[in-house]
């Protein structure tokens, strides 16, 4: 049960990061859905900001790869948590 909750939370965060990244390609959409965008940023930014500080968009030719790094990190975090929970028998 705990593994399922952790995996769903990570799934949701990954989906929100993808949506945030896609919205960044369409500035008009960010303006049109500004309230939803603010909520989305409040959820995703705390996780993505460390990656932005690590590799700012200006160093990559204006391309922001922080969402990609965040998704990879979430995948690694998922694997670690799953192996810890399952390895200790806390997977029910």
C-alpha positions, 0 to 999 in steps of 0.5 A: 500500500505504501509503495503504491501511494509513493509511486502514485505521488511520483507519477502525479509530480512527473505529470505536472512537470511535463505539463509545466514544461509543455506550457513553457513552450506556449506563453499565450497558454500560460497567460490564458490559464494563469491561475492554474499555471500559478498553482502548477508552478507552486507544486513543481518549482521547489523540485525543479529549482535546484536543477535550474541552479545546477544548469541554468538555461543560459548555459544550454543555449536558452534551452531549459533542461531542468524538467528533464533532469527532474524527471530523471531524478524522480525516476531514481528516487522512485527506484530507491524508495521502492527497493527500500520499502519492498526490501524491508517488506513494507510493500503491503 
